[in-house]
């Protein structure tokens, strides 16, 4: 499989499921000797819901960095010291599924490893889950960890 998969992208949101996916994805990346990226997407919809739409771009980026750091910190709690050194963090702003798919389009030899359900079960009922959207629309392999 090495050569076909050049990197592993693990979307995280601070949930227990994303931490489980991160453990699996980082271990898989180590065994394949490819880099792993933990990817947090600050959801654009949440900006509108909490009144951030009037914030400056810099303020929104700072909020995204803070939320992303908290999500990465939650994942670090689930990892041993060696695994904590085996990933690169990345943050984006927008619709999580769209940002994950866009990232894989820019890096087509990527495997996405993600949790089945994240932080927002109510949002899932209304909009469909991020993992479902990524599974349906990504042109790269996707592994869903339960």
Protein Blocks (a to p, Z undefined) as FASTA:
>chain_A
ZZjambdcdddehiaklmmmmmmmmmmmmmnopacdddddddfklmmmnopmmpcfklmm
mmmmmmmmmmmmmmmmmpcfklmmmcccdddeddfklmmmmmmmmmmmbccdddfbdfbl
mlmmmnopfklmmmmmpcbdcdddZZ
